[in-house]
Amino acid sequence: MSIIKKYEKTSEQLEQGKMYLSLIHGRKKPDENVEDWGFDGPFIGPLSYCHITYMCHVKLAFKDGINVFDDDAIIIKDDLLYYDGNYYGDWSIHIHSTSKN
């Protein structure tokens, strides 16, 4: 099991003011014709940073000091982000905030 799995969060578990990688527009296969926008994946974090090299290697550093550089748990494959057996067409790195501003 990937170390990243322990950092998966649901929207209810997100901490205010912390940075997360959110995975959206999911599908099971890269060529799957998804209805609507596909499914939402997990939030991963809190992060210190996320670094992507040449649109193929995803490197994560977590707030507790764990760095994941060589883990194949998150990769970019067929122009999609691949994680935990699913492909995501969109992903976002954001600071969680509950304010409406």
C-alpha positions in Angstrom: 0.0 0.0 0.0 1.2 3.5 -0.8 2.2 5.9 1.9 -0.1 8.4 0.3 -3.2 6.5 1.2 -2.7 7.6 4.9 -3.1 11.2 3.7 -6.4 10.7 1.9 -9.2 13.0 3.3 -12.8 13.5 2.7 -14.2 17.1 2.4 -15.4 16.8 6.1 -11.8 16.0 7.3 -10.1 19.0 5.7 -8.3 21.5 8.0 -8.8 25.2 7.5 -5.8 27.0 6.0 -4.0 23.8 4.9 -3.0 22.9 1.3 -4.5 19.8 -0.4 -4.4 18.1 -3.8 -8.0 17.4 -4.9 -8.7 14.8 -7.6 -11.8 15.3 -9.8 -13.5 14.1 -13.0 -12.6 10.5 -12.3 -13.0 7.5 -14.5 -11.9 3.8 -14.3 -10.2 3.7 -17.7 -8.4 6.5 -19.6 -10.6 6.1 -22.7 -13.9 5.8 -20.7 -16.6 8.0 -22.0 -17.9 9.4 -18.6 -21.4 10.7 -18.1 -21.4 14.3 -16.9 -18.0 14.9 -15.3 -17.1 11.6 -13.8 -16.6 11.0 -10.1 -14.8 13.0 -7.4 -11.7 11.4 -5.9 -10.1 12.1 -2.5 -8.3 15.2 -1.2 -4.7 14.4 -0.3 -2.8 16.4 2.4 -2.2 18.5 4.1 0.8 19.3 1.9 3.9 21.5 2.2 4.2 21.3 -1.6 3.3 19.4 -4.8 5.9 19.4 -7.6 5.3 18.0 -11.1 8.2 17.3 -13.4 7.6 17.1 -17.2 4.0 16.2 -16.7 4.9 12.7 -15.6 6.3 12.7 -12.1 4.3 13.9 -9.1 6.3 14.7 -6.0 4.5 15.4 -2.7 5.7 16.7 0.7 3.4 16.5 3.6 3.1 18.9 6.5 4.3 16.2 9.0 7.7 16.0 7.1 7.0 12.9 5.0 8.3 13.4 1.4 7.1 11.1 -1.5 9.4 11.4 -4.5 9.7 8.0 -6.0 6.4 6.4 -5.2 4.5 5.4 -8.3 1.2 5.9 -6.4 0.5 9.2 -8.3 1.6 9.5 -11.9 0.5 11.2 -15.1 -0.6 8.7 -17.7 -2.4 9.3 -20.9 -2.8 13.0 -20.0 -4.7 12.0 -16.8 -3.5 11.8 -13.2 -3.5 8.1 -12.2 -4.1 7.3 -8.5 -5.3 4.2 -6.7 -6.6 2.5 -9.8 -8.5 5.5 -11.1 -7.8 8.2 -13.7 -8.6 11.9 -13.1 -9.0 14.5 -15.8 -8.7 17.5 -13.4 -6.8 18.1 -10.2 -6.4 21.1 -8.1 -3.9 22.3 -5.5 -5.6 24.7 -3.1 -5.7 26.1 0.5 -8.9 24.9 2.2 -11.1 27.7 3.3 -14.6 27.7 4.6 -15.1 31.4 4.0 -17.3 32.5 1.2 -15.0 35.4 0.1 
